[in-house]
C-alpha cells in the first residue's frame, strides 16, 4: 500500500496546501479592508487640509 515516507510526504504536502489556503482567505479578507481604510484616511487628511486653507 503506502510506505511511512509516502505518508509523511502526504502530510507535509497537505500541511503546506492548508496553510496556503488559510493565508489566501486571510489576505482576501484583510487586504481590501486595509487598502480601503488607508484610502479613506488619506481622503480625510486632504479634506481637513483644504478646510484649514479656506478658513
PDB file with SEQRES, HELIX, SHEET and CRYST1 records, atoms N, CA, C and O in Angstrom:
SEQRES   1 A   55  UNK UNK UNK UNK UNK UNK UNK UNK UNK UNK UNK UNK UNK          
SEQRES   2 A   55  UNK UNK UNK UNK UNK UNK UNK UNK UNK UNK UNK UNK UNK          
SEQRES   3 A   55  UNK UNK UNK UNK UNK UNK UNK UNK UNK UNK UNK UNK UNK          
SEQRES   4 A   55  UNK UNK UNK UNK UNK UNK UNK UNK UNK UNK UNK UNK UNK          
SEQRES   5 A   55  UNK UNK UNK                                                  
HELIX    1 AA1 UNK A    4  UNK A   54  1                                  51    
CRYST1    1.000    1.000    1.000  90.00  90.00  90.00 P 1           1          
ATOM      1  N   UNK A   1       0.846  -1.180   0.000  1.00  0.00           N  
ATOM      2  CA  UNK A   1       0.000   0.000   0.000  1.00  0.00           C  
ATOM      3  C   UNK A   1       0.897   1.252   0.000  1.00  0.00           C  
ATOM      4  O   UNK A   1       1.480   1.581  -1.033  1.00  0.00           O  
ATOM      5  N   UNK A   2       1.015   1.936   1.112  1.00  0.00           N  
ATOM      6  CA  UNK A   2       1.856   3.121   1.213  1.00  0.00           C  
ATOM      7  C   UNK A   2       2.935   2.882   2.246  1.00  0.00           C  
ATOM      8  O   UNK A   2       2.730   2.196   3.247  1.00  0.00           O  
ATOM      9  N   UNK A   3       4.099   3.471   1.976  1.00  0.00           N  
ATOM     10  CA  UNK A   3       5.172   3.376   2.966  1.00  0.00           C  
ATOM     11  C   UNK A   3       5.057   4.566   3.926  1.00  0.00           C  
ATOM     12  O   UNK A   3       4.307   5.511   3.681  1.00  0.00           O  
ATOM     13  N   UNK A   4       5.802   4.495   4.999  1.00  0.00           N  
ATOM     14  CA  UNK A   4       5.765   5.563   6.000  1.00  0.00           C  
ATOM     15  C   UNK A   4       6.271   6.881   5.413  1.00  0.00           C  
ATOM     16  O   UNK A   4       5.758   7.946   5.755  1.00  0.00           O  
ATOM     17  N   UNK A   5       7.280   6.816   4.527  1.00  0.00           N  
ATOM     18  CA  UNK A   5       7.816   8.027   3.909  1.00  0.00           C  
ATOM     19  C   UNK A   5       6.771   8.698   3.011  1.00  0.00           C  
ATOM     20  O   UNK A   5       6.680   9.925   2.963  1.00  0.00           O  
ATOM     21  N   UNK A   6       5.988   7.886   2.306  1.00  0.00           N  
ATOM     22  CA  UNK A   6       4.932   8.456   1.475  1.00  0.00           C  
ATOM     23  C   UNK A   6       3.856   9.105   2.344  1.00  0.00           C  
ATOM     24  O   UNK A   6       3.308  10.150   1.994  1.00  0.00           O  
ATOM     25  N   UNK A   7       3.569   8.483   3.460  1.00  0.00           N  
ATOM     26  CA  UNK A   7       2.595   9.052   4.387  1.00  0.00           C  
ATOM     27  C   UNK A   7       3.093  10.400   4.909  1.00  0.00           C  
ATOM     28  O   UNK A   7       2.327  11.362   4.953  1.00  0.00           O  
ATOM     29  N   UNK A   8       4.370  10.483   5.305  1.00  0.00           N  
ATOM     30  CA  UNK A   8       4.917  11.748   5.792  1.00  0.00           C  
ATOM     31  C   UNK A   8       4.923  12.800   4.698  1.00  0.00           C  
ATOM     32  O   UNK A   8       4.654  13.972   4.958  1.00  0.00           O  
ATOM     33  N   UNK A   9       5.230  12.385   3.470  1.00  0.00           N  
ATOM     34  CA  UNK A   9       5.201  13.328   2.352  1.00  0.00           C  
ATOM     35  C   UNK A   9       3.799  13.870   2.117  1.00  0.00           C  
ATOM     36  O   UNK A   9       3.616  15.063   1.876  1.00  0.00           O  
ATOM     37  N   UNK A  10       2.818  12.987   2.189  1.00  0.00           N  
ATOM     38  CA  UNK A  10       1.428  13.411   2.017  1.00  0.00           C  
ATOM     39  C   UNK A  10       1.025  14.393   3.116  1.00  0.00           C  
ATOM     40  O   UNK A  10       0.392  15.410   2.835  1.00  0.00           O  
ATOM     41  N   UNK A  11       1.384  14.098   4.343  1.00  0.00           N  
ATOM     42  CA  UNK A  11       1.069  15.004   5.459  1.00  0.00           C  
ATOM     43  C   UNK A  11       1.756  16.351   5.264  1.00  0.00           C  
ATOM     44  O   UNK A  11       1.150  17.392   5.516  1.00  0.00           O  
ATOM     45  N   UNK A  12       3.008  16.346   4.820  1.00  0.00           N  
ATOM     46  CA  UNK A  12       3.734  17.600   4.598  1.00  0.00           C  
ATOM     47  C   UNK A  12       3.068  18.421   3.495  1.00  0.00           C  
ATOM     48  O   UNK A  12       2.892  19.630   3.645  1.00  0.00           O  
ATOM     49  N   UNK A  13       2.700  17.779   2.397  1.00  0.00           N  
ATOM     50  CA  UNK A  13       2.056  18.497   1.292  1.00  0.00           C  
ATOM     51  C   UNK A  13       0.709  19.046   1.728  1.00  0.00           C  
ATOM     52  O   UNK A  13       0.369  20.183   1.402  1.00  0.00           O  
ATOM     53  N   UNK A  14      -0.058  18.256   2.456  1.00  0.00           N  
ATOM     54  CA  UNK A  14      -1.367  18.737   2.920  1.00  0.00           C  
ATOM     55  C   UNK A  14      -1.224  19.894   3.910  1.00  0.00           C  
ATOM     56  O   UNK A  14      -2.071  20.787   3.941  1.00  0.00           O  
ATOM     57  N   UNK A  15      -0.170  19.885   4.712  1.00  0.00           N  
ATOM     58  CA  UNK A  15       0.085  20.997   5.626  1.00  0.00           C  
ATOM     59  C   UNK A  15       0.367  22.282   4.843  1.00  0.00           C  
ATOM     60  O   UNK A  15      -0.173  23.341   5.163  1.00  0.00           O  
ATOM     61  N   UNK A  16       1.209  22.182   3.824  1.00  0.00           N  
ATOM     62  CA  UNK A  16       1.537  23.353   3.010  1.00  0.00           C  
ATOM     63  C   UNK A  16       0.298  23.861   2.277  1.00  0.00           C  
ATOM     64  O   UNK A  16       0.059  25.068   2.229  1.00  0.00           O  
ATOM     65  N   UNK A  17      -0.481  22.964   1.715  1.00  0.00           N  
ATOM     66  CA  UNK A  17      -1.695  23.362   0.995  1.00  0.00           C  
ATOM     67  C   UNK A  17      -2.686  24.031   1.951  1.00  0.00           C  
ATOM     68  O   UNK A  17      -3.292  25.046   1.607  1.00  0.00           O  
ATOM     69  N   UNK A  18      -2.848  23.477   3.126  1.00  0.00           N  
ATOM     70  CA  UNK A  18      -3.780  24.053   4.098  1.00  0.00           C  
ATOM     71  C   UNK A  18      -3.318  25.432   4.562  1.00  0.00           C  
ATOM     72  O   UNK A  18      -4.131  26.348   4.690  1.00  0.00           O  
ATOM     73  N   UNK A  19      -2.025  25.584   4.814  1.00  0.00           N  
ATOM     74  CA  UNK A  19      -1.518  26.900   5.208  1.00  0.00           C  
ATOM     75  C   UNK A  19      -1.719  27.910   4.082  1.00  0.00           C  
ATOM     76  O   UNK A  19      -2.085  29.057   4.336  1.00  0.00           O  
ATOM     77  N   UNK A  20      -1.484  27.493   2.852  1.00  0.00           N  
ATOM     78  CA  UNK A  20      -1.699  28.380   1.712  1.00  0.00           C  
ATOM     79  C   UNK A  20      -3.149  28.789   1.580  1.00  0.00           C  
ATOM     80  O   UNK A  20      -3.448  29.947   1.290  1.00  0.00           O  
ATOM     81  N   UNK A  21      -4.054  27.846   1.791  1.00  0.00           N  
ATOM     82  CA  UNK A  21      -5.482  28.149   1.718  1.00  0.00           C  
ATOM     83  C   UNK A  21      -5.874  29.187   2.758  1.00  0.00           C  
ATOM     84  O   UNK A  21      -6.542  30.166   2.426  1.00  0.00           O  
ATOM     85  N   UNK A  22      -5.477  28.996   3.997  1.00  0.00           N  
ATOM     86  CA  UNK A  22      -5.866  29.940   5.043  1.00  0.00           C  
ATOM     87  C   UNK A  22      -5.175  31.286   4.877  1.00  0.00           C  
ATOM     88  O   UNK A  22      -5.747  32.318   5.227  1.00  0.00           O  
ATOM     89  N   UNK A  23      -3.947  31.293   4.347  1.00  0.00           N  
ATOM     90  CA  UNK A  23      -3.288  32.567   4.057  1.00  0.00           C  
ATOM     91  C   UNK A  23      -4.051  33.313   2.975  1.00  0.00           C  
ATOM     92  O   UNK A  23      -4.225  34.529   3.066  1.00  0.00           O  
ATOM     93  N   UNK A  24      -4.510  32.595   1.945  1.00  0.00           N  
ATOM     94  CA  UNK A  24      -5.289  33.229   0.889  1.00  0.00           C  
ATOM     95  C   UNK A  24      -6.585  33.808   1.460  1.00  0.00           C  
ATOM     96  O   UNK A  24      -6.952  34.935   1.130  1.00  0.00           O  
ATOM     97  N   UNK A  25      -7.277  33.055   2.306  1.00  0.00           N  
ATOM     98  CA  UNK A  25      -8.513  33.548   2.916  1.00  0.00           C  
ATOM     99  C   UNK A  25      -8.230  34.783   3.768  1.00  0.00           C  
ATOM    100  O   UNK A  25      -8.999  35.744   3.734  1.00  0.00           O  
ATOM    101  N   UNK A  26      -7.148  34.770   4.526  1.00  0.00           N  
ATOM    102  CA  UNK A  26      -6.768  35.910   5.356  1.00  0.00           C  
ATOM    103  C   UNK A  26      -6.505  37.145   4.497  1.00  0.00           C  
ATOM    104  O   UNK A  26      -6.999  38.232   4.795  1.00  0.00           O  
ATOM    105  N   UNK A  27      -5.726  36.971   3.430  1.00  0.00           N  
ATOM    106  CA  UNK A  27      -5.380  38.114   2.587  1.00  0.00           C  
ATOM    107  C   UNK A  27      -6.593  38.646   1.839  1.00  0.00           C  
ATOM    108  O   UNK A  27      -6.729  39.860   1.680  1.00  0.00           O  
ATOM    109  N   UNK A  28      -7.461  37.784   1.384  1.00  0.00           N  
ATOM    110  CA  UNK A  28      -8.667  38.234   0.689  1.00  0.00           C  
ATOM    111  C   UNK A  28      -9.575  38.998   1.650  1.00  0.00           C  
ATOM    112  O   UNK A  28     -10.270  39.927   1.239  1.00  0.00           O  
ATOM    113  N   UNK A  29      -9.574  38.618   2.910  1.00  0.00           N  
ATOM    114  CA  UNK A  29     -10.412  39.303   3.881  1.00  0.00           C  
ATOM    115  C   UNK A  29      -9.813  40.582   4.417  1.00  0.00           C  
ATOM    116  O   UNK A  29     -10.541  41.534   4.698  1.00  0.00           O  
ATOM    117  N   UNK A  30      -8.502  40.626   4.563  1.00  0.00           N  
ATOM    118  CA  UNK A  30      -7.853  41.756   5.227  1.00  0.00           C  
ATOM    119  C   UNK A  30      -7.386  42.833   4.249  1.00  0.00           C  
ATOM    120  O   UNK A  30      -7.546  44.020   4.531  1.00  0.00           O  
ATOM    121  N   UNK A  31      -6.820  42.454   3.119  1.00  0.00           N  
ATOM    122  CA  UNK A  31      -6.242  43.455   2.219  1.00  0.00           C  
ATOM    123  C   UNK A  31      -7.249  44.491   1.713  1.00  0.00           C  
ATOM    124  O   UNK A  31      -6.926  45.679   1.727  1.00  0.00           O  
ATOM    125  N   UNK A  32      -8.450  44.111   1.267  1.00  0.00           N  
ATOM    126  CA  UNK A  32      -9.388  45.164   0.847  1.00  0.00           C  
ATOM    127  C   UNK A  32      -9.746  46.124   1.989  1.00  0.00           C  
ATOM    128  O   UNK A  32      -9.867  47.331   1.779  1.00  0.00           O  
ATOM    129  N   UNK A  33      -9.911  45.580   3.184  1.00  0.00           N  
ATOM    130  CA  UNK A  33     -10.212  46.414   4.350  1.00  0.00           C  
ATOM    131  C   UNK A  33      -9.054  47.371   4.638  1.00  0.00           C  
ATOM    132  O   UNK A  33      -9.276  48.545   4.932  1.00  0.00           O  
ATOM    133  N   UNK A  34      -7.828  46.872   4.553  1.00  0.00           N  
ATOM    134  CA  UNK A  34      -6.636  47.665   4.830  1.00  0.00           C  
ATOM    135  C   UNK A  34      -6.472  48.765   3.782  1.00  0.00           C  
ATOM    136  O   UNK A  34      -6.225  49.919   4.130  1.00  0.00           O  
ATOM    137  N   UNK A  35      -6.606  48.418   2.515  1.00  0.00           N  
ATOM    138  CA  UNK A  35      -6.453  49.398   1.434  1.00  0.00           C  
ATOM    139  C   UNK A  35      -7.572  50.431   1.503  1.00  0.00           C  
ATOM    140  O   UNK A  35      -7.325  51.626   1.344  1.00  0.00           O  
ATOM    141  N   UNK A  36      -8.798  49.977   1.739  1.00  0.00           N  
ATOM    142  CA  UNK A  36      -9.915  50.913   1.848  1.00  0.00           C  
ATOM    143  C   UNK A  36      -9.743  51.877   3.007  1.00  0.00           C  
ATOM    144  O   UNK A  36     -10.016  53.069   2.869  1.00  0.00           O  
ATOM    145  N   UNK A  37      -9.298  51.376   4.138  1.00  0.00           N  
ATOM    146  CA  UNK A  37      -9.059  52.246   5.294  1.00  0.00           C  
ATOM    147  C   UNK A  37      -7.963  53.253   5.034  1.00  0.00           C  
ATOM    148  O   UNK A  37      -8.061  54.405   5.458  1.00  0.00           O  
ATOM    149  N   UNK A  38      -6.928  52.835   4.347  1.00  0.00           N  
ATOM    150  CA  UNK A  38      -5.833  53.742   4.018  1.00  0.00           C  
ATOM    151  C   UNK A  38      -6.297  54.843   3.072  1.00  0.00           C  
ATOM    152  O   UNK A  38      -5.955  56.010   3.262  1.00  0.00           O  
ATOM    153  N   UNK A  39      -7.072  54.479   2.058  1.00  0.00           N  
ATOM    154  CA  UNK A  39      -7.591  55.487   1.132  1.00  0.00           C  
ATOM    155  C   UNK A  39      -8.527  56.459   1.851  1.00  0.00           C  
ATOM    156  O   UNK A  39      -8.490  57.664   1.601  1.00  0.00           O  
ATOM    157  N   UNK A  40      -9.362  55.932   2.741  1.00  0.00           N  
ATOM    158  CA  UNK A  40     -10.284  56.781   3.495  1.00  0.00           C  
ATOM    159  C   UNK A  40      -9.526  57.758   4.390  1.00  0.00           C  
ATOM    160  O   UNK A  40      -9.890  58.931   4.472  1.00  0.00           O  
ATOM    161  N   UNK A  41      -8.484  57.289   5.055  1.00  0.00           N  
ATOM    162  CA  UNK A  41      -7.701  58.167   5.930  1.00  0.00           C  
ATOM    163  C   UNK A  41      -6.997  59.255   5.119  1.00  0.00           C  
ATOM    164  O   UNK A  41      -6.967  60.408   5.548  1.00  0.00           O  
ATOM    165  N   UNK A  42      -6.435  58.920   3.971  1.00  0.00           N  
ATOM    166  CA  UNK A  42      -5.760  59.937   3.159  1.00  0.00           C  
ATOM    167  C   UNK A  42      -6.773  60.952   2.626  1.00  0.00           C  
ATOM    168  O   UNK A  42      -6.470  62.142   2.531  1.00  0.00           O  
ATOM    169  N   UNK A  43      -7.981  60.482   2.276  1.00  0.00           N  
ATOM    170  CA  UNK A  43      -9.020  61.387   1.807  1.00  0.00           C  
ATOM    171  C   UNK A  43      -9.427  62.350   2.926  1.00  0.00           C  
ATOM    172  O   UNK A  43      -9.629  63.540   2.682  1.00  0.00           O  
ATOM    173  N   UNK A  44      -9.546  61.830   4.164  1.00  0.00           N  
ATOM    174  CA  UNK A  44      -9.900  62.692   5.293  1.00  0.00           C  
ATOM    175  C   UNK A  44      -8.824  63.736   5.551  1.00  0.00           C  
ATOM    176  O   UNK A  44      -9.138  64.890   5.842  1.00  0.00           O  
ATOM    177  N   UNK A  45      -7.553  63.340   5.446  1.00  0.00           N  
ATOM    178  CA  UNK A  45      -6.472  64.296   5.679  1.00  0.00           C  
ATOM    179  C   UNK A  45      -6.476  65.401   4.632  1.00  0.00           C  
ATOM    180  O   UNK A  45      -6.304  66.575   4.959  1.00  0.00           O  
ATOM    181  N   UNK A  46      -6.671  65.025   3.379  1.00  0.00           N  
ATOM    182  CA  UNK A  46      -6.716  66.038   2.315  1.00  0.00           C  
ATOM    183  C   UNK A  46      -7.908  66.973   2.508  1.00  0.00           C  
ATOM    184  O   UNK A  46      -7.792  68.179   2.288  1.00  0.00           O  
ATOM    185  N   UNK A  47      -9.049  66.427   2.917  1.00  0.00           N  
ATOM    186  CA  UNK A  47     -10.239  67.241   3.150  1.00  0.00           C  
ATOM    187  C   UNK A  47     -10.000  68.207   4.303  1.00  0.00           C  
ATOM    188  O   UNK A  47     -10.403  69.368   4.227  1.00  0.00           O  
ATOM    189  N   UNK A  48      -9.352  67.746   5.372  1.00  0.00           N  
ATOM    190  CA  UNK A  48      -9.076  68.641   6.501  1.00  0.00           C  
ATOM    191  C   UNK A  48      -8.090  69.735   6.125  1.00  0.00           C  
ATOM    192  O   UNK A  48      -8.222  70.871   6.580  1.00  0.00           O  
ATOM    193  N   UNK A  49      -7.091  69.404   5.290  1.00  0.00           N  
ATOM    194  CA  UNK A  49      -6.134  70.425   4.854  1.00  0.00           C  
ATOM    195  C   UNK A  49      -6.833  71.489   4.019  1.00  0.00           C  
ATOM    196  O   UNK A  49      -6.536  72.676   4.155  1.00  0.00           O  
ATOM    197  N   UNK A  50      -7.756  71.077   3.159  1.00  0.00           N  
ATOM    198  CA  UNK A  50      -8.479  72.039   2.340  1.00  0.00           C  
ATOM    199  C   UNK A  50      -9.347  72.947   3.221  1.00  0.00           C  
ATOM    200  O   UNK A  50      -9.456  74.144   2.957  1.00  0.00           O  
ATOM    201  N   UNK A  51      -9.964  72.380   4.266  1.00  0.00           N  
ATOM    202  CA  UNK A  51     -10.782  73.186   5.175  1.00  0.00           C  
ATOM    203  C   UNK A  51      -9.924  74.215   5.908  1.00  0.00           C  
ATOM    204  O   UNK A  51     -10.349  75.354   6.105  1.00  0.00           O  
ATOM    205  N   UNK A  52      -8.704  73.809   6.317  1.00  0.00           N  
ATOM    206  CA  UNK A  52      -7.826  74.747   7.026  1.00  0.00           C  
ATOM    207  C   UNK A  52      -7.389  75.891   6.117  1.00  0.00           C  
ATOM    208  O   UNK A  52      -7.290  77.037   6.555  1.00  0.00           O  
ATOM    209  N   UNK A  53      -7.128  75.573   4.844  1.00  0.00           N  
ATOM    210  CA  UNK A  53      -6.683  76.620   3.928  1.00  0.00           C  
ATOM    211  C   UNK A  53      -7.809  77.597   3.603  1.00  0.00           C  
ATOM    212  O   UNK A  53      -7.552  78.787   3.420  1.00  0.00           O  
ATOM    213  N   UNK A  54      -9.024  77.129   3.530  1.00  0.00           N  
ATOM    214  CA  UNK A  54     -10.153  78.012   3.222  1.00  0.00           C  
ATOM    215  C   UNK A  54     -10.509  78.933   4.367  1.00  0.00           C  
ATOM    216  O   UNK A  54     -10.957  80.056   4.136  1.00  0.00           O  
ATOM    217  N   UNK A  55     -10.319  78.480   5.612  1.00  0.00           N  
ATOM    218  CA  UNK A  55     -10.721  79.321   6.743  1.00  0.00           C  
ATOM    219  C   UNK A  55      -9.572  80.063   7.344  1.00  0.00           C  
ATOM    220  O   UNK A  55      -9.755  80.811   8.304  1.00  0.00           O  
TER     221      UNK A  55                                                      
END                                                                             
